[in-house]
Amino acid sequence: MDALWDWFGEPKNREMLAWIGGALAVVVSGWWTAFTYFRKAGGSDDRSDSDRGGD
């Protein structure tokens, strides 16, 4: 476990993880945006308002 913390302690490795984390956040948010856009555009919504909690 100490080796893992030593690896995280190096600035070069932290910078690389920050780039990977940022790229992952961009990819996931882009995928989610596309998914919700195409889901609304392509699917038929035959639920009534009461199924969604509306009046």
SVG drawing of the C-alpha trace seen along z (x, -y; Angstrom):
<svg xmlns="http://www.w3.org/2000/svg" viewBox="-54 -19 61 21">
<polyline fill="none" stroke="black" stroke-width="0.4" points="0.0,0.0 2.9,-2.3 4.1,-1.9 0.7,-3.1 0.8,-6.2 4.4,-6.9 3.2,-6.6 0.4,-9.1 2.8,-11.4 4.8,-12.1 3.6,-15.3 4.0,-13.8 1.6,-10.9 -0.9,-13.3 -0.9,-15.4 -1.5,-12.4 -4.4,-11.3 -5.9,-14.8 -5.8,-14.7 -7.3,-11.2 -10.0,-12.2 -10.8,-15.3 -11.0,-13.5 -13.2,-10.8 -15.6,-13.5 -15.8,-15.1 -16.5,-11.7 -19.2,-10.7 -21.0,-14.0 -21.0,-14.0 -22.3,-10.5 -25.0,-11.3 -26.0,-14.4 -26.3,-12.5 -28.1,-9.6 -30.8,-11.9 -31.1,-13.9 -31.7,-10.8 -33.8,-9.1 -36.3,-12.0 -36.2,-12.4 -36.5,-8.7 -38.7,-7.1 -42.4,-7.3 -43.5,-8.4 -46.9,-6.8 -47.0,-7.3 -49.6,-9.7 -48.7,-12.7 -49.7,-10.7 -47.0,-8.1 -44.5,-10.9 -45.8,-12.5 -47.7,-15.3 -51.3,-16.4"/>
</svg>
